[in-house]
């Protein structure tokens, strides 16, 4: 829910356009020395943005394509470049990391943090105010522990125990509407201030906004799709790995909530719902989930992609948001493939293009967004799904080497865990070596 409350007038600065860079996949705007800045707001772009959103909500693909073309023409150099000046970690080391070293650092982080997970710090599930972390923080840790269990790491049963603790907490936090909400804390900092303001606005309109300390309505903004999608996706993984029917039931309820919502202007918000519904299809085989996922991806995610694989709006051109959409597109391809849908091949082409763009950015400039490393998740899932791609592998190595050799002390100083997506890398390496299986890739088959 990093952008839960941006309005249409604010969102227009997130939509930019640029022609594909002549040399390579990544535009020169990712070079910190040539970053063009944030595009100025204009009345013309505001009108185009509102027109685009209306077309997205109406699932009007021809109109979406028409407005997108106008936006790209208007935005010039700003499209496909991030809204904030990129920062990258140096040096760039693409050598294959020593997996034993990586695993040892990850286990040490687990031992240091296992009693301090977000669910340990959370208020009771039925509290008046939720003063703790957003649910995606718990999800990321629980998923990483589950991956560590599947990878067969030492203490794998302990990893499984803590993963179940995390997923059980998520189920306890689910609202009666099925949504996984945002922590409501009127005195909280940062986005919680904006959440409280949104709650007051909704209450004035007679809308139920809060339940058990969770914000359960976003007034059409789409920001709740983020945590709701992530929690449902993770619970389906936990269901396949641990076999708890409660996890499947909770994920279905989250999926039904997602189906009931209008598409958002923000492509990555839509991608989380599409991702959840595609995975629900893979797990349950229910065609309605794939049908809804296809509507979301074809109208609410893929239209934002440029010919070079990046998303044209400056917000989603940022590495972390581009990465989450790559992860979701891997899932969409796998669902289409399971269904024997002819769209599977084109979805694969779009995914491979986007992962190539992501890899080139990292290989050229270095690791970024290191406290989350969502790009590592996307690259590893892509490698598991599509097989060897040397440039993707090189980018994954750069991420892991920078994390282990340079950034980990900073996380420890801040009392933060080692970036959890390193568990995805460990699982990938063990699967590649024939020593493990990844449930996320084979579920429902």
C-alpha positions in Angstrom: 0.0 0.0 0.0 2.9 2.3 -0.8 0.6 4.6 -2.8 -2.7 3.9 -1.1 -4.1 7.4 -1.2 -2.9 9.3 -4.3 -5.7 11.2 -6.0 -6.2 11.4 -9.8 -4.7 14.9 -9.8 -1.6 13.6 -8.0 -1.5 10.5 -10.1 -1.1 12.3 -13.4 2.6 12.9 -12.6 3.0 9.1 -12.6 2.1 8.7 -16.2 4.9 9.5 -18.6 6.0 8.4 -22.1 9.2 8.0 -24.0 10.3 6.1 -27.1 12.3 3.0 -26.6 16.0 3.7 -26.1 18.0 3.1 -29.3 20.7 1.1 -27.5 19.5 -1.6 -25.1 16.3 -2.1 -23.1 16.8 0.5 -20.4 16.4 4.2 -21.2 19.1 6.6 -20.3 16.8 8.0 -17.6 17.9 5.2 -15.3 21.4 6.6 -15.3 21.5 8.9 -12.2 23.5 11.4 -14.2 20.8 11.6 -16.9 17.7 11.2 -14.9 15.1 13.6 -16.3 13.3 14.3 -13.1 9.6 14.2 -12.3 7.3 15.3 -15.0 5.4 18.5 -14.4 1.6 18.4 -14.1 -0.5 19.8 -16.9 -4.2 20.2 -17.4 -3.9 18.2 -20.7 -2.3 15.3 -18.9 -4.9 15.4 -16.1 -7.7 15.1 -18.7 -5.9 12.2 -20.5 -5.3 10.4 -17.2 -9.0 10.6 -16.2 -9.9 9.4 -19.7 -7.5 6.5 -19.3 -8.9 5.5 -16.0 -12.4 5.5 -17.3 -11.4 3.2 -20.2 -9.6 0.9 -17.8 -12.6 0.6 -15.5 -14.8 -0.1 -18.6 -12.5 -2.8 -19.8 -12.4 -0.9 -23.1 -9.2 -2.1 -24.7 -9.3 -0.1 -27.9 -9.9 3.1 -26.0 -7.1 2.2 -23.5 -4.7 1.8 -26.4 -5.8 5.1 -28.0 -5.4 7.1 -24.8 -2.1 5.4 -24.0 -0.7 6.5 -27.3 -1.7 10.1 -26.7 -0.1 10.0 -23.2 3.2 8.6 -24.5 3.3 11.3 -27.2 2.7 14.0 -24.6 5.2 12.8 -22.1 8.2 12.5 -24.2 11.4 11.8 -22.2 9.7 11.1 -19.0 8.0 7.8 -19.9 9.5 4.6 -18.6 11.8 6.6 -16.2 11.4 6.4 -12.4 9.8 9.2 -10.5 12.7 9.4 -8.1 16.4 9.6 -8.9 17.7 6.0 -9.0 20.2 4.9 -6.5 22.4 1.8 -7.0 24.8 -0.2 -4.9 28.4 -0.5 -6.0 30.6 -2.4 -6.7 28.9 -4.6 -9.3 29.9 -8.2 -8.7 28.2 -10.7 -11.0 30.1 -13.8 -9.9 28.1 -16.8 -8.7 27.6 -16.4 -4.9 28.9 -19.1 -2.5 25.5 -20.7 -1.6 26.8 -22.1 1.6 27.8 -18.6 2.7 24.4 -17.2 1.7 22.5 -19.9 3.5 24.6 -19.3 6.7 23.9 -15.6 6.6 20.2 -16.2 6.1 20.0 -18.7 9.0 21.8 -16.3 11.3 19.3 -13.6 10.4 16.5 -16.0 11.1 17.9 -16.9 14.5 18.3 -13.1 15.3 14.8 -12.2 14.2 12.6 -15.2 14.7 11.1 -13.9 18.0 10.7 -10.4 16.5 8.5 -11.0 13.5 5.7 -8.5 12.7 3.1 -10.8 14.1 4.9 -10.9 17.4 4.7 -7.1 17.6 1.1 -6.9 16.4 -1.9 -5.8 18.4 -4.6 -8.4 19.0 -6.6 -9.2 15.9 -9.7 -7.6 17.3 -8.0 -4.4 18.7 -9.5 -1.0 18.3 -6.4 0.2 16.6 -3.7 -1.7 14.8 -0.5 0.0 15.7 1.9 -2.5 14.1 3.1 -3.2 10.6 1.1 -3.6 7.5 0.3 -7.2 6.7 2.7 -7.5 3.8 5.5 -7.4 6.3 4.3 -10.5 8.0 3.6 -12.1 4.6 7.1 -11.6 3.4 8.7 -13.2 6.4 6.2 -16.1 6.5 6.8 -16.8 2.8 10.5 -16.7 3.2 10.4 -19.2 6.0 8.2 -21.5 3.9 10.7 -21.3 1.1 13.5 -22.1 3.5 11.5 -25.2 4.6 11.0 -26.3 1.0 14.7 -25.7 0.2 15.6 -28.2 2.9 17.7 -25.9 5.0 19.0 -26.9 8.4 16.2 -26.3 11.0 13.6 -26.8 8.3 11.0 -27.9 10.8 11.6 -24.7 12.8 11.2 -22.7 9.5 7.9 -24.4 8.9 6.7 -23.7 12.4 7.4 -20.0 12.1 5.9 -19.9 8.6 2.6 -21.4 10.0 2.6 -18.8 12.8 2.8 -16.1 10.3 0.1 -17.4 8.0 -2.2 -18.2 11.0 -1.8 -14.5 12.0 -2.8 -13.4 8.5 -5.9 -15.5 8.7 -6.8 -14.0 12.0 -6.5 -10.5 10.6 -8.8 -11.0 7.6 -11.9 -8.8 7.6 -15.5 -10.1 7.4 -15.6 -8.8 3.8 -12.7 -11.0 2.8 -10.2 -8.2 2.4 -6.8 -8.1 4.1 -6.7 -4.5 5.3 -4.4 -1.7 6.2 -3.5 -0.9 9.9 -5.8 1.8 11.2 -3.9 3.9 13.8 -5.1 7.6 14.0 -2.0 8.5 15.9 0.4 6.6 13.7 3.1 8.0 11.5 3.5 8.2 7.7 0.8 6.5 5.6 -1.2 5.8 8.8 -2.0 9.5 8.9 -3.4 9.3 5.4 -5.3 6.1 6.3 -6.9 7.8 9.2 -7.9 10.7 7.0 -9.4 8.4 4.4 -11.3 6.6 7.2 -12.9 9.9 8.3 -13.9 10.7 4.8 -15.6 7.4 4.3 -17.3 7.5 7.7 -18.8 10.9 6.7 -20.3 9.2 3.6 -21.8 6.5 5.8 -19.4 3.8 4.6 -18.0 1.2 7.0 -14.2 1.9 6.9 -12.7 0.1 9.9 -13.1 -3.3 11.4 -11.0 -4.6 14.4 -8.5 -1.8 13.8 -8.1 -2.5 10.1 -8.9 -0.2 7.3 -11.2 -2.3 5.0 -12.2 0.2 2.4 -10.1 2.4 0.1 -12.9 4.4 -1.6 -11.9 3.1 -5.1 -8.3 4.1 -4.8 -7.1 0.5 -5.3 -4.4 0.5 -2.6 -6.0 -2.3 -0.6 -5.3 -4.6 -3.6 -1.6 -4.7 -2.6 -1.8 -6.4 0.8 -4.9 -8.3 0.0 -3.3 -9.8 -3.1 0.0 -10.6 -1.4 -1.7 -12.2 1.6 -4.0 -14.3 -0.6 -1.1 -15.4 -2.8 1.0 -16.4 0.1 -1.8 -18.3 1.7 -2.3 -20.4 -1.4 1.4 -21.2 -1.3 1.1 -22.2 2.3 -2.0 -24.3 1.5 -0.1 -26.3 -1.1 3.0 -26.7 1.1 1.3 -27.3 4.5 -2.2 -28.5 3.5 -4.3 -26.3 5.8 -7.8 -25.8 4.3 -8.2 -22.6 6.3 -5.5 -21.1 4.2 -7.4 -22.0 1.0 -10.7 -20.7 2.3 -9.1 -17.4 3.3 -7.5 -17.0 -0.1 -10.8 -17.6 -1.9 -12.5 -15.0 0.2 -9.7 -12.5 -0.6 -10.1 -13.4 -4.3 -13.8 -12.8 -4.2 -13.2 -9.4 -2.7 -10.8 -8.6 -5.5 -13.3 -9.6 -8.1 -15.8 -7.2 -6.7 -13.5 -4.2 -7.1 -13.2 -1.8 -10.0 -9.8 -1.6 -11.6 -7.4 1.1 -10.4 -5.4 3.7 -12.3 -2.2 2.2 -10.8 -1.1 -0.8 -12.9 0.7 -2.5 -10.0 -2.3 -2.4 -7.7 -4.3 -4.2 -10.4 -1.5 -6.7 -10.8 -1.8 -8.0 -7.3 -5.4 -8.9 -7.8 -4.7 -10.5 -11.2 -1.8 -12.4 -9.6 -4.1 -13.7 -6.8 -6.8 -14.8 -9.2 -4.4 -16.5 -11.6 -3.0 -18.5 -8.7 -6.5 -19.3 -7.5 -7.1 -20.8 -10.9 -3.9 -22.9 -10.7 -4.9 -24.2 -7.3 -8.6 -24.8 -7.8 -9.1 -25.1 -11.5 -12.1 -22.8 -11.4 -12.3 -21.1 -14.7 -13.9 -17.9 -13.3 -10.7 -17.0 -11.6 -8.7 -17.2 -14.8 -11.4 -15.3 -16.7 -11.2 -12.4 -14.2 -7.4 -12.5 -14.1 -7.3 -12.2 -17.9 -9.6 -9.2 -17.8 -7.4 -7.6 -15.2 -4.1 -8.2 -16.9 -5.3 -7.3 -20.4 -7.0 -4.1 -19.4 -5.4 -3.1 -16.1 -1.7 -4.2 -16.3 -0.3 -5.0 -19.7 -1.5 -1.8 -21.5 1.0 0.1 -19.4 4.0 -1.7 -20.8 6.2 -0.1 -23.4 7.9 -1.8 -26.3 11.1 -2.1 -24.2 9.3 -4.0 -21.4 9.1 -1.1 -18.9 5.9 0.5 -17.7 5.4 4.0 -19.1 4.2 5.8 -15.9 7.0 7.0 -13.7 5.7 5.4 -10.6 5.6 1.9 -12.0 8.9 2.4 -13.9 10.6 2.3 -10.4 12.5 -1.0 -10.0 10.3 -2.3 -7.1 7.0 -1.8 -8.9 8.3 -3.1 -12.2 9.5 -6.1 -10.3 6.2 -7.0 -8.7 4.5 -6.8 -12.0 7.1 -9.2 -13.5 6.4 -11.6 -10.6 2.6 -11.4 -11.3 3.1 -11.9 -15.0 5.0 -15.1 -14.4 2.0 -16.4 -12.5 -0.4 -15.3 -15.3 1.6 -17.2 -17.8 1.6 -20.3 -15.7 -2.1 -20.1 -15.3 -2.7 -19.6 -19.0 -0.3 -22.5 -19.7 -2.2 -24.8 -17.4 -5.4 -23.9 -19.2 -4.0 -24.5 -22.6 -4.9 -20.9 -23.4 -3.4 -19.5 -26.7 -2.6 -16.3 -24.8 0.1 -18.1 -22.8 2.8 -17.6 -25.4 2.2 -13.9 -25.8 2.1 -13.5 -22.0 5.4 -15.3 -21.8 6.9 -12.9 -24.5 5.8 -9.9 -22.5 7.2 -11.3 -19.3 10.5 -12.3 -20.8 10.8 -8.8 -22.3 10.1 -7.2 -18.9 12.5 -9.4 -17.1 15.2 -8.6 -19.7 14.7 -4.9 -19.1 15.0 -5.5 -15.3 18.1 -7.5 -15.7 19.8 -5.0 -18.0 19.1 -2.2 -15.5 20.8 -4.2 -12.7 23.7 -5.4 -14.9 24.4 -1.9 -16.0 23.9 0.1 -12.8 23.9 -2.3 -9.9 21.5 -3.5 -7.2 18.8 -1.2 -6.0 15.8 -1.3 -3.5 18.1 -3.6 -1.5 16.1 -3.6 1.7 13.3 -5.4 -0.3 15.1 -6.7 -3.4 11.8 -7.4 -5.2 13.8 -7.7 -8.4 15.5 -10.8 -7.0 12.2 -12.4 -6.4 11.0 -11.7 -9.9 14.3 -12.9 -11.5 14.4 -16.1 -9.6 10.7 -16.9 -10.3 11.4 -16.2 -13.9 14.4 -18.5 -14.0 12.4 -21.2 -12.4 9.5 -20.8 -14.8 11.4 -20.3 -18.1 14.8 -21.9 -17.6 18.3 -20.5 -18.1 18.7 -16.9 -19.1 22.3 -15.9 -18.4 21.5 -12.1 -18.1 18.8 -12.8 -15.5 21.2 -15.0 -13.6 23.9 -12.4 -13.7 21.5 -9.8 -12.3 20.4 -12.1 -9.5 24.0 -12.7 -8.6 24.7 -8.9 -8.5 21.7 -8.5 -6.1 22.8 -11.3 -3.8 26.5 -10.3 -3.7 25.7 -6.7 -2.9 23.3 -7.7 -0.2 25.7 -10.2 1.5 28.9 -8.3 1.1 27.9 -4.7 1.6 24.3 -4.0 2.7 23.7 -6.6 5.4 25.5 -4.7 8.1 23.2 -1.7 7.5 20.2 -3.9 8.0 21.6 -5.4 11.2 22.3 -1.9 12.5 18.7 -1.0 12.0 17.6 -4.3 13.7 16.1 -5.4 10.4 16.2 -9.0 9.0 18.3 -10.0 6.0 16.2 -9.1 2.9 13.7 -12.0 2.8 13.8 -12.5 -1.0 17.2 -14.1 -0.5 15.2 -17.2 0.5 13.7 -17.3 -3.0 17.3 -17.2 -4.4 18.3 -20.1 -2.1 15.3 -22.1 -3.2 16.1 -21.4 -6.8 19.6 -22.5 -6.5 18.6 -25.7 -4.7 15.9 -26.5 -7.2 18.4 -25.9 -10.0 20.8 -28.4 -8.3 18.0 -31.0 -8.1 17.9 -30.8 -4.3 14.4 -29.1 -3.7 11.0 -28.5 -5.3 9.2 -25.1 -5.5 5.5 -25.5 -4.8 4.8 -22.0 -6.2 5.8 -23.3 -9.6 4.0 -26.7 -9.6 0.8 -26.0 -7.7 -2.3 -27.3 -9.3 -0.4 -29.5 -11.8 
